[in-house]
Amino acid sequence: MTSSYQVLGVTLLTLLATATAANQYARGWGDQIDWMGVEKGQEHAKEQKKPIMFVIHKSWCGACKSLKPKFADDKEIAKFSKYFVMVNVADDEEPSDAQFSPDGGYIPRILFSDFLGTVSPDLMNPSNKDKYRYFYPTTPNIVVTMRSAIGKFHGLGHDIPSLAEIEAASTSGKLDL
């Protein structure tokens, strides 16, 4: 009897460890999203030829704390996340390369890059054209920019493809996942 409980306990611990490892980078930004760290994310993007979405934040930041639950609960963000390598960049993990702070080092910032890791400065919050172009206080414009990035990086031919266009391209094999 004891060995059955031990096997069950080991099995449960293994499952828990696997689930925890898979979402160790979620940090409250959405457990349903397949998050990665910077290095692994950049490697994975090159292997899969998928663009990267970087969410850069700090654990102590009030604006980050405000955006986090909105981001985590947004079903459209979760749906569109499968078209990107999702990289959650917290605290001291932020790359020092200037391309990761194209208009300053404020936080939170959401940036998009091609699969080689080159940040696209044109993919920004459509409401913030002058200052803080990569800051999003709410999620609707994040979704708009995600759609723009999918259109740009997956070659759908125009700025903001609809969900139906994205799903049709994915189903037909024109959009790699």
Salt bridges, closest charged atoms under 4 A:
GLU93 OE2 - ARG27 NH2 2.57
GLU94 OE1 - LYS58 NZ 3.16
GLU94 OE2 - ARG109 NH2 2.35
ASP103 OD2 - ARG133 NE 3.53
ASP122 OD1 - LYS152 NZ 2.84
GLU165 OE2 - HIS158 NE2 3.27
